[in-house]
Amino acid sequence: MSDQPRIRVFCVDDHPLLREGIATLINNQPDMVVVGQASTGREAIQGFREHQPDIALMDIRLPEMSGIEAMIAIRNEFPDARIIMLTTSEGDVEIQRALEAGARGYMLKSMPPKDLVDAVRQVHAGKKRIPPEIAAHLAEHYSDEAITAREIEVLRQIAGGNRNRDIAEKLFISEETVKVHIKHIMEKLGASDRTQAVAIAVRRGIIHL
């Protein structure tokens, strides 16, 4: 390994403890080195520009702007950027968005450290890395009819405890239209009532509370 240049890793997470843990793990590998760290999406874009790392490890949920938004901005500037998303949730909609936006890998923070360093090596070698349990989760919902932007707005309103009449007023649509949206949401999510629809949407990363 010694004659090979080390894989230069950039680490983005808003939890200092986690960031330090990942940095220690990476720096303990003979073939890797952490070249920079960031705690927000804006810092991530700035830091990527500055360090131009081989691999960026990016938390999906960051303050101000999401990890996905930060990744899109980075990839606009550096189309070859190799970014692995890190998350605590298995929300398939979030995973789908990240992969469509160009993530090269997707890892859960609950996975063993060895899996993370393996993923860095694989992505550095030009491969993609999606753990089998996440791939299965994605496949399960792959053929589902997508939830529209308007339906997501309605879901957010339901999650906020609003009644149909309130939702209609806030979104400038008729109460009848709200009912139609809710019917579609229930069908698409396989939910039997509003509460269950919100619970499923949160679990799948469609909305965040």
TIFIDREN-100243 format. One record per atom (N, C-alpha, C): residue number from 1; residue in three letters; atom name; x, y, z. Coordinates in steps of 0.001 Angstrom, whole numbers, padded with zeros to 6 digits. Example, Ala and Ser with C-alpha at 12.3 -4.5 7.8 and 13.67 -1.06 7.14 Angstrom:
REC,1,ALA,N,013190,-005690,007800
REC,1,ALA,CA,012300,-004500,007800
REC,1,ALA,C,013200,-003300,007800
REC,2,SER,N,012850,-002250,007080
REC,2,SER,CA,013670,-001060,007140
REC,2,SER,C,012900,000030,007870
***
This chain:
REC,1,MET,N,000826,-001211,000000
REC,1,MET,CA,000000,000000,000000
REC,1,MET,C,000865,001267,000000
REC,2,SER,N,002050,001177,000599
REC,2,SER,CA,002810,002390,000892
REC,2,SER,C,003176,003211,-000346
REC,3,ASP,N,003353,002534,-001511
REC,3,ASP,CA,003738,003296,-002690
REC,3,ASP,C,002532,003946,-003382
REC,4,GLN,N,001335,003532,-002967
REC,4,GLN,CA,000111,004113,-003537
REC,4,GLN,C,-000263,005389,-002789
REC,5,PRO,N,-000697,006434,-003490
REC,5,PRO,CA,-001175,007608,-002742
REC,5,PRO,C,-002420,007229,-001933
REC,6,ARG,N,-002552,007849,-000787
REC,6,ARG,CA,-003713,007522,000060
REC,6,ARG,C,-005002,008077,-000522
REC,7,ILE,N,-006100,007407,-000206
REC,7,ILE,CA,-007425,007897,-000615
REC,7,ILE,C,-007750,009103,000282
REC,8,ARG,N,-007972,010249,-000343
REC,8,ARG,CA,-008214,011471,000425
REC,8,ARG,C,-009713,011627,000689
REC,9,VAL,N,-010062,011618,001969
REC,9,VAL,CA,-011480,011596,002361
REC,9,VAL,C,-011889,012901,003042
REC,10,PHE,N,-013068,013361,002687
REC,10,PHE,CA,-013642,014580,003278
REC,10,PHE,C,-014916,014151,004011
REC,11,CYS,N,-015064,014613,005252
REC,11,CYS,CA,-016133,014091,006099
REC,11,CYS,C,-017108,015203,006513
REC,12,VAL,N,-018388,015002,006233
REC,12,VAL,CA,-019397,016030,006538
REC,12,VAL,C,-020484,015463,007453
REC,13,ASP,N,-020554,015982,008663
REC,13,ASP,CA,-021613,015578,009593
REC,13,ASP,C,-021785,016680,010629
REC,14,ASP,N,-023032,016928,011044
REC,14,ASP,CA,-023221,018026,012006
REC,14,ASP,C,-023015,017581,013457
REC,15,HIS,N,-022740,016290,013679
REC,15,HIS,CA,-022453,015831,015050
REC,15,HIS,C,-020945,015667,015226
REC,16,PRO,N,-020315,016539,016029
REC,16,PRO,CA,-018848,016498,016168
REC,16,PRO,C,-018333,015126,016593
REC,17,LEU,N,-019063,014469,017493
REC,17,LEU,CA,-018610,013180,018007
REC,17,LEU,C,-018537,012144,016888
REC,18,LEU,N,-019583,012126,016089
REC,18,LEU,CA,-019640,011173,014983
REC,18,LEU,C,-018557,011483,013954
REC,19,ARG,N,-018391,012789,013669
REC,19,ARG,CA,-017393,013214,012684
REC,19,ARG,C,-015994,012797,013136
REC,20,GLU,N,-015719,013022,014420
REC,20,GLU,CA,-014403,012645,014964
REC,20,GLU,C,-014211,011133,014889
REC,21,GLY,N,-015291,010397,015203
REC,21,GLY,CA,-015218,008935,015171
REC,21,GLY,C,-014879,008432,013778
REC,22,ILE,N,-015563,009013,012775
REC,22,ILE,CA,-015316,008601,011387
REC,22,ILE,C,-013893,008986,010978
REC,23,ALA,N,-013470,010200,011373
REC,23,ALA,CA,-012118,010669,011026
REC,23,ALA,C,-011056,009734,011619
REC,24,THR,N,-011260,009320,012865
REC,24,THR,CA,-010304,008412,013526
REC,24,THR,C,-010259,007078,012781
REC,25,LEU,N,-011447,006574,012446
REC,25,LEU,CA,-011544,005303,011715
REC,25,LEU,C,-010788,005381,010386
REC,26,ILE,N,-011010,006462,009646
REC,26,ILE,CA,-010381,006633,008320
REC,26,ILE,C,-008866,006789,008468
REC,27,ASN,N,-008465,007636,009405
REC,27,ASN,CA,-007021,007890,009585
REC,27,ASN,C,-006269,006666,010099
REC,28,ASN,N,-006998,005709,010680
REC,28,ASN,CA,-006358,004474,011151
REC,28,ASN,C,-006125,003474,010022
REC,29,GLN,N,-006688,003743,008847
REC,29,GLN,CA,-006480,002850,007695
REC,29,GLN,C,-005153,003209,007024
REC,30,PRO,N,-004382,002201,006626
REC,30,PRO,CA,-003075,002501,006010
REC,30,PRO,C,-003193,003214,004662
REC,31,ASP,N,-004364,003063,004003
REC,31,ASP,CA,-004485,003600,002642
REC,31,ASP,C,-005402,004815,002550
REC,32,MET,N,-005724,005441,003716
REC,32,MET,CA,-006656,006582,003685
REC,32,MET,C,-006198,007704,004602
REC,33,VAL,N,-006677,008910,004290
REC,33,VAL,CA,-006404,010046,005164
REC,33,VAL,C,-007567,011039,005058
REC,34,VAL,N,-007944,011619,006205
REC,34,VAL,CA,-008991,012648,006188
REC,34,VAL,C,-008336,013982,005871
REC,35,VAL,N,-008811,014639,004806
REC,35,VAL,CA,-008192,015915,004409
REC,35,VAL,C,-008996,017117,004893
REC,36,GLY,N,-010238,016881,005335
REC,36,GLY,CA,-011031,018008,005807
REC,36,GLY,C,-012353,017533,006392
REC,37,GLN,N,-012981,018436,007169
REC,37,GLN,CA,-014271,018116,007786
REC,37,GLN,C,-015184,019326,007674
REC,38,ALA,N,-016488,019066,007698
REC,38,ALA,CA,-017462,020160,007656
REC,38,ALA,C,-018690,019745,008455
REC,39,SER,N,-019441,020741,008943
REC,39,SER,CA,-020620,020408,009743
REC,39,SER,C,-021929,020902,009128
REC,40,THR,N,-021855,021666,008019
REC,40,THR,CA,-023083,022118,007347
REC,40,THR,C,-022922,021919,005838
REC,41,GLY,N,-024040,022016,005125
REC,41,GLY,CA,-024005,021873,003675
REC,41,GLY,C,-023135,022933,003015
REC,42,ARG,N,-023244,024178,003511
REC,42,ARG,CA,-022451,025266,002912
REC,42,ARG,C,-020953,025036,003125
REC,43,GLU,N,-020615,024618,004343
REC,43,GLU,CA,-019198,024312,004629
REC,43,GLU,C,-018717,023155,003743
REC,44,ALA,N,-019636,022212,003482
REC,44,ALA,CA,-019285,021046,002662
REC,44,ALA,C,-018891,021489,001251
REC,45,ILE,N,-019684,022401,000678
REC,45,ILE,CA,-019420,022876,-000690
REC,45,ILE,C,-018077,023609,-000727
REC,46,GLN,N,-017896,024501,000264
REC,46,GLN,CA,-016664,025280,000372
REC,46,GLN,C,-015455,024357,000562
REC,47,GLY,N,-015604,023400,001477
REC,47,GLY,CA,-014503,022476,001804
REC,47,GLY,C,-014157,021568,000637
REC,48,PHE,N,-015182,021136,-000091
REC,48,PHE,CA,-014918,020257,-001239
REC,48,PHE,C,-014095,021007,-002285
REC,49,ARG,N,-014495,022256,-002495
REC,49,ARG,CA,-013792,023121,-003455
REC,49,ARG,C,-012317,023261,-003051
REC,50,GLU,N,-012125,023461,-001767
REC,50,GLU,CA,-010775,023705,-001236
REC,50,GLU,C,-009902,022451,-001309
REC,51,HIS,N,-010449,021307,-000874
REC,51,HIS,CA,-009630,020083,-000752
REC,51,HIS,C,-009705,019165,-001975
REC,52,GLN,N,-010803,019269,-002737
REC,52,GLN,CA,-011050,018359,-003866
REC,52,GLN,C,-010656,016917,-003522
REC,53,PRO,N,-011372,016341,-002548
REC,53,PRO,CA,-011020,014998,-002069
REC,53,PRO,C,-011371,013916,-003091
REC,54,ASP,N,-010834,012709,-002864
REC,54,ASP,CA,-011198,011566,-003715
REC,54,ASP,C,-012627,011119,-003391
REC,55,ILE,N,-012939,011149,-002101
REC,55,ILE,CA,-014249,010680,-001629
REC,55,ILE,C,-014781,011645,-000574
REC,56,ALA,N,-016086,011942,-000652
REC,56,ALA,CA,-016718,012705,000444
REC,56,ALA,C,-017752,011806,001119
REC,57,LEU,N,-017719,011790,002440
REC,57,LEU,CA,-018746,011096,003228
REC,57,LEU,C,-019690,012178,003724
REC,58,MET,N,-020949,012100,003334
REC,58,MET,CA,-021874,013211,003597
REC,58,MET,C,-023131,012745,004328
REC,59,ASP,N,-023388,013369,005471
REC,59,ASP,CA,-024622,013091,006205
REC,59,ASP,C,-025788,013658,005390
REC,60,ILE,N,-026887,012900,005309
REC,60,ILE,CA,-028035,013394,004525
REC,60,ILE,C,-028718,014567,005215
REC,61,ARG,N,-028838,014504,006554
REC,61,ARG,CA,-029586,015547,007269
REC,61,ARG,C,-028616,016537,007899
REC,62,LEU,N,-028495,017663,007243
REC,62,LEU,CA,-027594,018705,007739
REC,62,LEU,C,-028404,019965,007999
REC,63,PRO,N,-027922,020834,008898
REC,63,PRO,CA,-028639,022098,009112
REC,63,PRO,C,-028546,022997,007862
REC,64,GLU,N,-029488,023879,007696
REC,64,GLU,CA,-029555,024862,006586
REC,64,GLU,C,-029938,024221,005253
REC,65,MET,N,-029053,023354,004729
REC,65,MET,CA,-029410,022674,003476
REC,65,MET,C,-029101,021200,003649
REC,66,SER,N,-029865,020336,002977
REC,66,SER,CA,-029671,018898,003177
REC,66,SER,C,-028391,018426,002493
REC,67,GLY,N,-027948,017251,002884
REC,67,GLY,CA,-026769,016653,002265
REC,67,GLY,C,-026993,016433,000775
REC,68,ILE,N,-028244,016123,000407
REC,68,ILE,CA,-028544,015903,-001022
REC,68,ILE,C,-028377,017215,-001793
REC,69,GLU,N,-028882,018312,-001217
REC,69,GLU,CA,-028736,019625,-001885
REC,69,GLU,C,-027264,020006,-002003
REC,70,ALA,N,-026504,019742,-000930
REC,70,ALA,CA,-025066,020055,-000957
REC,70,ALA,C,-024371,019215,-002034
REC,71,MET,N,-024756,017943,-002119
REC,71,MET,CA,-024146,017060,-003121
REC,71,MET,C,-024459,017546,-004540
REC,72,ILE,N,-025705,017966,-004783
REC,72,ILE,CA,-026088,018463,-006112
REC,72,ILE,C,-025226,019678,-006474
REC,73,ALA,N,-025048,020589,-005501
REC,73,ALA,CA,-024233,021787,-005739
REC,73,ALA,C,-022781,021402,-006041
REC,74,ILE,N,-022252,020446,-005276
REC,74,ILE,CA,-020861,020009,-005488
REC,74,ILE,C,-020717,019364,-006873
REC,75,ARG,N,-021689,018515,-007222
REC,75,ARG,CA,-021593,017801,-008506
REC,75,ARG,C,-021813,018723,-009705
REC,76,ASN,N,-022500,019842,-009488
REC,76,ASN,CA,-022620,020839,-010563
REC,76,ASN,C,-021252,021419,-010899
REC,77,GLU,N,-020460,021583,-009850
REC,77,GLU,CA,-019127,022166,-010024
REC,77,GLU,C,-018076,021097,-010365
REC,78,PHE,N,-018234,019936,-009724
REC,78,PHE,CA,-017291,018819,-009923
REC,78,PHE,C,-018087,017570,-010314
REC,79,PRO,N,-018381,017409,-011613
REC,79,PRO,CA,-019256,016307,-012039
REC,79,PRO,C,-018731,014916,-011662
REC,80,ASP,N,-017408,014802,-011466
REC,80,ASP,CA,-016847,013485,-011137
REC,80,ASP,C,-016768,013230,-009631
REC,81,ALA,N,-017306,014154,-008835
REC,81,ALA,CA,-017230,013997,-007371
REC,81,ALA,C,-017811,012654,-006943
REC,82,ARG,N,-017081,011966,-006080
REC,82,ARG,CA,-017558,010671,-005566
REC,82,ARG,C,-018033,010876,-004138
REC,83,ILE,N,-019325,010760,-003957
REC,83,ILE,CA,-019913,011067,-002649
REC,83,ILE,C,-020694,009876,-002126
REC,84,ILE,N,-020412,009521,-000874
REC,84,ILE,CA,-021153,008456,-000201
REC,84,ILE,C,-022046,009125,000846
REC,85,MET,N,-023353,008858,000774
REC,85,MET,CA,-024275,009452,001739
REC,85,MET,C,-024354,008585,002993
REC,86,LEU,N,-024386,009241,004141
REC,86,LEU,CA,-024539,008535,005416
REC,86,LEU,C,-025866,008949,006036
REC,87,THR,N,-026573,008001,006616
REC,87,THR,CA,-027850,008350,007215
REC,87,THR,C,-028202,007410,008348
REC,88,THR,N,-029121,007838,009186
REC,88,THR,CA,-029605,006973,010268
REC,88,THR,C,-030866,006248,009814
REC,89,SER,N,-031483,006712,008701
REC,89,SER,CA,-032776,006129,008331
REC,89,SER,C,-032695,005347,007040
REC,90,GLU,N,-033620,004389,006902
REC,90,GLU,CA,-033661,003582,005690
REC,90,GLU,C,-034757,004070,004757
REC,91,GLY,N,-035120,005356,004857
REC,91,GLY,CA,-036213,005881,004038
REC,91,GLY,C,-035924,005733,002557
REC,92,ASP,N,-036724,004897,001883
REC,92,ASP,CA,-036405,004583,000485
REC,92,ASP,C,-036510,005797,-000432
REC,93,VAL,N,-037401,006737,-000099
REC,93,VAL,CA,-037587,007907,-000971
REC,93,VAL,C,-036341,008786,-000923
REC,94,GLU,N,-035790,008913,000279
REC,94,GLU,CA,-034557,009689,000461
REC,94,GLU,C,-033389,009020,-000286
REC,95,ILE,N,-033314,007689,-000173
REC,95,ILE,CA,-032248,006938,-000847
REC,95,ILE,C,-032364,007152,-002359
REC,96,GLN,N,-033597,007025,-002851
REC,96,GLN,CA,-033874,007202,-004278
REC,96,GLN,C,-033393,008583,-004744
REC,97,ARG,N,-033752,009619,-003965
REC,97,ARG,CA,-033352,010989,-004323
REC,97,ARG,C,-031835,011125,-004350
REC,98,ALA,N,-031183,010543,-003347
REC,98,ALA,CA,-029722,010646,-003259
REC,98,ALA,C,-029060,009972,-004460
REC,99,LEU,N,-029552,008790,-004817
REC,99,LEU,CA,-028947,008056,-005929
REC,99,LEU,C,-029216,008765,-007255
REC,100,GLU,N,-030434,009283,-007408
REC,100,GLU,CA,-030756,010012,-008640
REC,100,GLU,C,-029897,011273,-008765
REC,101,ALA,N,-029554,011854,-007624
REC,101,ALA,CA,-028743,013079,-007637
REC,101,ALA,C,-027256,012766,-007843
REC,102,GLY,N,-026915,011469,-007872
REC,102,GLY,CA,-025533,011112,-008205
REC,102,GLY,C,-024689,010555,-007081
REC,103,ALA,N,-025310,010165,-005957
REC,103,ALA,CA,-024514,009542,-004884
REC,103,ALA,C,-023920,008233,-005398
REC,104,ARG,N,-022673,007948,-005011
REC,104,ARG,CA,-022016,006711,-005460
REC,104,ARG,C,-022202,005584,-004443
REC,105,GLY,N,-022642,005980,-003245
REC,105,GLY,CA,-022835,004969,-002215
REC,105,GLY,C,-023814,005484,-001185
REC,106,TYR,N,-024335,004557,-000400
REC,106,TYR,CA,-025332,004937,000599
REC,106,TYR,C,-025134,004013,001779
REC,107,MET,N,-024788,004588,002936
REC,107,MET,CA,-024496,003751,004099
REC,107,MET,C,-025320,004184,005304
REC,108,LEU,N,-025747,003195,006086
REC,108,LEU,CA,-026433,003523,007338
REC,108,LEU,C,-025384,003703,008425
REC,109,LYS,N,-025633,004678,009310
REC,109,LYS,CA,-024654,004945,010378
REC,109,LYS,C,-024572,003784,011370
REC,110,SER,N,-025584,002918,011332
REC,110,SER,CA,-025594,001787,012277
REC,110,SER,C,-024751,000607,011772
REC,111,MET,N,-024195,000741,010564
REC,111,MET,CA,-023423,-000375,010012
REC,111,MET,C,-022048,-000483,010649
REC,112,PRO,N,-021441,-001685,010622
REC,112,PRO,CA,-020110,-001856,011220
REC,112,PRO,C,-019075,-000965,010524
REC,113,PRO,N,-018101,-000441,011290
REC,113,PRO,CA,-017069,000432,010723
REC,113,PRO,C,-016378,-000176,009501
REC,114,LYS,N,-016159,-001490,009531
REC,114,LYS,CA,-015483,-002162,008415
REC,114,LYS,C,-016252,-001934,007111
REC,115,ASP,N,-017587,-001947,007180
REC,115,ASP,CA,-018400,-001738,005978
REC,115,ASP,C,-018155,-000359,005377
REC,116,LEU,N,-017962,000623,006265
REC,116,LEU,CA,-017750,001993,005785
REC,116,LEU,C,-016415,002106,005043
REC,117,VAL,N,-015341,001562,005624
REC,117,VAL,CA,-014042,001670,004948
REC,117,VAL,C,-014025,000840,003661
REC,118,ASP,N,-014740,-000295,003676
REC,118,ASP,CA,-014865,-001089,002435
REC,118,ASP,C,-015565,-000269,001358
REC,119,ALA,N,-016619,000454,001773
REC,119,ALA,CA,-017384,001272,000819
REC,119,ALA,C,-016495,002354,000218
REC,120,VAL,N,-015672,002982,001049
REC,120,VAL,CA,-014764,004032,000557
REC,120,VAL,C,-013835,003448,-000505
REC,121,ARG,N,-013287,002267,-000226
REC,121,ARG,CA,-012367,001634,-001199
REC,121,ARG,C,-013104,001279,-002492
REC,122,GLN,N,-014310,000730,-002350
REC,122,GLN,CA,-015079,000326,-003543
REC,122,GLN,C,-015431,001526,-004413
REC,123,VAL,N,-015926,002589,-003773
REC,123,VAL,CA,-016331,003775,-004536
REC,123,VAL,C,-015098,004426,-005170
REC,124,HIS,N,-013987,004407,-004446
REC,124,HIS,CA,-012742,004958,-004985
REC,124,HIS,C,-012306,004165,-006218
REC,125,ALA,N,-012618,002864,-006220
REC,125,ALA,CA,-012241,001998,-007357
REC,125,ALA,C,-013238,002123,-008517
REC,126,GLY,N,-014228,003035,-008343
REC,126,GLY,CA,-015158,003284,-009441
REC,126,GLY,C,-016463,002509,-009358
REC,127,LYS,N,-016645,001773,-008260
REC,127,LYS,CA,-017883,000998,-008125
REC,127,LYS,C,-018907,001805,-007317
REC,128,LYS,N,-020153,001291,-007326
REC,128,LYS,CA,-021180,001888,-006461
REC,128,LYS,C,-021357,000970,-005261
REC,129,ARG,N,-021807,001531,-004153
REC,129,ARG,CA,-021969,000692,-002966
REC,129,ARG,C,-023323,000966,-002322
REC,130,ILE,N,-024226,-000014,-002451
REC,130,ILE,CA,-025510,000072,-001752
REC,130,ILE,C,-025678,-001235,-001002
REC,131,PRO,N,-025765,-001192,000324
REC,131,PRO,CA,-025891,-002435,001089
REC,131,PRO,C,-027129,-003224,000667
REC,132,PRO,N,-027054,-004577,000709
REC,132,PRO,CA,-028155,-005413,000231
REC,132,PRO,C,-029494,-005103,000886
REC,133,GLU,N,-029475,-004805,002211
REC,133,GLU,CA,-030772,-004540,002869
REC,133,GLU,C,-031427,-003268,002337
REC,134,ILE,N,-030596,-002287,001952
REC,134,ILE,CA,-031135,-001045,001382
REC,134,ILE,C,-031627,-001308,-000040
REC,135,ALA,N,-030872,-002109,-000786
REC,135,ALA,CA,-031276,-002433,-002155
REC,135,ALA,C,-032629,-003151,-002147
REC,136,ALA,N,-032816,-004045,-001181
REC,136,ALA,CA,-034075,-004796,-001085
REC,136,ALA,C,-035222,-003836,-000762
REC,137,HIS,N,-034924,-002901,000129
REC,137,HIS,CA,-035904,-001895,000550
REC,137,HIS,C,-036327,-001030,-000640
REC,138,LEU,N,-035339,-000671,-001461
REC,138,LEU,CA,-035617,000138,-002646
REC,138,LEU,C,-036485,-000627,-003641
REC,139,ALA,N,-036125,-001888,-003852
REC,139,ALA,CA,-036831,-002714,-004828
REC,139,ALA,C,-038299,-002885,-004428
REC,140,GLU,N,-038510,-002982,-003121
REC,140,GLU,CA,-039865,-003195,-002594
REC,140,GLU,C,-040813,-002077,-003034
REC,141,HIS,N,-040290,-000854,-003111
REC,141,HIS,CA,-041153,000291,-003446
REC,141,HIS,C,-040913,000819,-004849
REC,142,TYR,N,-040050,000109,-005614
REC,142,TYR,CA,-039629,000670,-006889
REC,142,TYR,C,-040792,000923,-007845
REC,143,SER,N,-041752,000004,-007839
REC,143,SER,CA,-042850,000141,-008798
REC,143,SER,C,-044001,000982,-008233
REC,144,ASP,N,-043874,001427,-006978
REC,144,ASP,CA,-044932,002256,-006389
REC,144,ASP,C,-045146,003514,-007223
REC,145,GLU,N,-046375,003939,-007265
REC,145,GLU,CA,-046667,005198,-007952
REC,145,GLU,C,-046084,006325,-007102
REC,146,ALA,N,-045360,007219,-007741
REC,146,ALA,CA,-044690,008281,-006983
REC,146,ALA,C,-045703,009238,-006367
REC,147,ILE,N,-045331,009746,-005205
REC,147,ILE,CA,-046174,010741,-004543
REC,147,ILE,C,-045815,012108,-005114
REC,148,THR,N,-046809,012868,-005507
REC,148,THR,CA,-046532,014154,-006161
REC,148,THR,C,-046133,015223,-005129
REC,149,ALA,N,-045553,016309,-005638
REC,149,ALA,CA,-045128,017419,-004762
REC,149,ALA,C,-046338,017968,-003991
REC,150,ARG,N,-047483,018064,-004657
REC,150,ARG,CA,-048690,018582,-004008
REC,150,ARG,C,-049155,017639,-002893
REC,151,GLU,N,-049074,016334,-003164
REC,151,GLU,CA,-049477,015356,-002142
REC,151,GLU,C,-048552,015428,-000933
REC,152,ILE,N,-047278,015705,-001196
REC,152,ILE,CA,-046330,015844,-000074
REC,152,ILE,C,-046701,017067,000772
REC,153,GLU,N,-047097,018151,000110
REC,153,GLU,CA,-047538,019350,000856
REC,153,GLU,C,-048738,019007,001730
REC,154,VAL,N,-049690,018258,001169
REC,154,VAL,CA,-050885,017869,001926
REC,154,VAL,C,-050487,016989,003112
REC,155,LEU,N,-049566,016052,002871
REC,155,LEU,CA,-049078,015172,003951
REC,155,LEU,C,-048457,015978,005082
REC,156,ARG,N,-047671,016979,004708
REC,156,ARG,CA,-047025,017824,005737
REC,156,ARG,C,-048080,018527,006580
REC,157,GLN,N,-049132,018999,005908
REC,157,GLN,CA,-050222,019683,006616
REC,157,GLN,C,-050945,018716,007565
REC,158,ILE,N,-051163,017489,007093
REC,158,ILE,CA,-051820,016472,007943
REC,158,ILE,C,-050936,016209,009163
REC,159,ALA,N,-049619,016082,008914
REC,159,ALA,CA,-048674,015818,010004
REC,159,ALA,C,-048696,016956,011023
REC,160,GLY,N,-048981,018168,010534
REC,160,GLY,CA,-049063,019329,011434
REC,160,GLY,C,-050391,019404,012166
REC,161,GLY,N,-051238,018379,011978
REC,161,GLY,CA,-052501,018314,012717
REC,161,GLY,C,-053617,019157,012114
REC,162,ASN,N,-053471,019573,010856
REC,162,ASN,CA,-054501,020410,010232
REC,162,ASN,C,-055665,019575,009695
REC,163,ARG,N,-056854,020138,009794
REC,163,ARG,CA,-058036,019474,009238
REC,163,ARG,C,-058152,019826,007757
REC,164,ASN,N,-059025,019109,007048
REC,164,ASN,CA,-059173,019337,005598
REC,164,ASN,C,-059437,020800,005269
REC,165,ARG,N,-060331,021421,006082
REC,165,ARG,CA,-060684,022815,005785
REC,165,ARG,C,-059453,023720,005905
REC,166,ASP,N,-058644,023490,006972
REC,166,ASP,CA,-057419,024299,007165
REC,166,ASP,C,-056455,024085,005999
REC,167,ILE,N,-056317,022813,005589
REC,167,ILE,CA,-055388,022481,004502
REC,167,ILE,C,-055826,023192,003219
REC,168,ALA,N,-057143,023145,002951
REC,168,ALA,CA,-057690,023780,001744
REC,168,ALA,C,-057348,025270,001732
REC,169,GLU,N,-057536,025922,002892
REC,169,GLU,CA,-057255,027369,002982
REC,169,GLU,C,-055758,027650,002782
REC,170,LYS,N,-054924,026848,003453
REC,170,LYS,CA,-053478,027103,003385
REC,170,LYS,C,-052906,026875,001993
REC,171,LEU,N,-053451,025892,001290
REC,171,LEU,CA,-052893,025549,-000026
REC,171,LEU,C,-053701,026164,-001173
REC,172,PHE,N,-054704,026974,-000806
REC,172,PHE,CA,-055550,027646,-001812
REC,172,PHE,C,-056196,026653,-002786
REC,173,ILE,N,-056731,025582,-002225
REC,173,ILE,CA,-057464,024608,-003053
REC,173,ILE,C,-058786,024310,-002357
REC,174,SER,N,-059700,023649,-003037
REC,174,SER,CA,-060999,023361,-002413
REC,174,SER,C,-060874,022173,-001459
REC,175,GLU,N,-061824,022085,-000543
REC,175,GLU,CA,-061812,020996,000426
REC,175,GLU,C,-061983,019651,-000302
REC,176,GLU,N,-062745,019708,-001383
REC,176,GLU,CA,-062988,018507,-002198
REC,176,GLU,C,-061663,017992,-002769
REC,177,THR,N,-060834,018930,-003257
REC,177,THR,CA,-059518,018575,-003831
REC,177,THR,C,-058628,017969,-002754
REC,178,VAL,N,-058711,018533,-001539
REC,178,VAL,CA,-057917,017994,-000420
REC,178,VAL,C,-058296,016530,-000196
REC,179,LYS,N,-059609,016264,-000217
REC,179,LYS,CA,-060081,014880,000013
REC,179,LYS,C,-059546,013930,-001061
REC,180,VAL,N,-059530,014404,-002307
REC,180,VAL,CA,-059016,013574,-003409
REC,180,VAL,C,-057523,013287,-003195
REC,181,HIS,N,-056772,014339,-002821
REC,181,HIS,CA,-055335,014154,-002543
REC,181,HIS,C,-055133,013122,-001435
REC,182,ILE,N,-055916,013245,-000372
REC,182,ILE,CA,-055750,012335,000773
REC,182,ILE,C,-056061,010898,000348
REC,183,LYS,N,-057091,010740,-000482
REC,183,LYS,CA,-057463,009399,-000974
REC,183,LYS,C,-056276,008805,-001753
REC,184,HIS,N,-055662,009605,-002631
REC,184,HIS,CA,-054517,009127,-003416
REC,184,HIS,C,-053331,008783,-002513
REC,185,ILE,N,-053101,009650,-001526
REC,185,ILE,CA,-051980,009428,-000592
REC,185,ILE,C,-052163,008079,000115
REC,186,MET,N,-053375,007842,000623
REC,186,MET,CA,-053668,006585,001342
REC,186,MET,C,-053420,005378,000430
REC,187,GLU,N,-053898,005489,-000817
REC,187,GLU,CA,-053741,004372,-001768
REC,187,GLU,C,-052264,004123,-002055
REC,188,LYS,N,-051539,005199,-002322
REC,188,LYS,CA,-050126,005047,-002684
REC,188,LYS,C,-049290,004513,-001527
REC,189,LEU,N,-049641,004906,-000314
REC,189,LEU,CA,-048847,004479,000847
REC,189,LEU,C,-049375,003192,001467
REC,190,GLY,N,-050571,002767,001020
REC,190,GLY,CA,-051184,001578,001625
REC,190,GLY,C,-051561,001844,003067
REC,191,ALA,N,-052035,003062,003348
REC,191,ALA,CA,-052390,003440,004725
REC,191,ALA,C,-053908,003358,004904
REC,192,SER,N,-054320,003044,006142
REC,192,SER,CA,-055761,002927,006383
REC,192,SER,C,-056350,004203,006979
REC,193,ASP,N,-055495,005045,007556
REC,193,ASP,CA,-056005,006331,008058
REC,193,ASP,C,-054899,007386,008001
REC,194,ARG,N,-055261,008617,008377
REC,194,ARG,CA,-054316,009738,008263
REC,194,ARG,C,-053076,009534,009115
REC,195,THR,N,-053283,009042,010342
REC,195,THR,CA,-052155,008855,011266
REC,195,THR,C,-051151,007858,010691
REC,196,GLN,N,-051691,006769,010149
REC,196,GLN,CA,-050812,005752,009570
REC,196,GLN,C,-050099,006298,008335
REC,197,ALA,N,-050805,007106,007549
REC,197,ALA,CA,-050193,007699,006354
REC,197,ALA,C,-048975,008538,006751
REC,198,VAL,N,-049118,009335,007806
REC,198,VAL,CA,-048003,010175,008280
REC,198,VAL,C,-046852,009299,008769
REC,199,ALA,N,-047183,008248,009539
REC,199,ALA,CA,-046144,007360,010090
REC,199,ALA,C,-045344,006694,008961
REC,200,ILE,N,-046060,006214,007931
REC,200,ILE,CA,-045383,005559,006797
REC,200,ILE,C,-044519,006575,006047
REC,201,ALA,N,-045068,007784,005835
REC,201,ALA,CA,-044339,008822,005087
REC,201,ALA,C,-043052,009213,005809
REC,202,VAL,N,-043111,009282,007140
REC,202,VAL,CA,-041915,009637,007921
REC,202,VAL,C,-040887,008502,007827
REC,203,ARG,N,-041374,007269,007972
REC,203,ARG,CA,-040454,006131,007942
REC,203,ARG,C,-039738,006012,006598
REC,204,ARG,N,-040478,006324,005522
REC,204,ARG,CA,-039889,006188,004192
REC,204,ARG,C,-039128,007445,003753
REC,205,GLY,N,-039074,008462,004615
REC,205,GLY,CA,-038297,009655,004284
REC,205,GLY,C,-039009,010568,003301
REC,206,ILE,N,-040348,010425,003171
REC,206,ILE,CA,-041095,011300,002268
REC,206,ILE,C,-041283,012678,002913
REC,207,ILE,N,-041577,012657,004205
REC,207,ILE,CA,-041618,013921,004972
REC,207,ILE,C,-040790,013739,006245
REC,208,HIS,N,-040354,014840,006826
REC,208,HIS,CA,-039619,014807,008092
REC,208,HIS,C,-040379,015626,009111
REC,209,LEU,N,-040492,015090,010311
REC,209,LEU,CA,-041202,015852,011359
REC,209,LEU,C,-040198,016695,012128
***
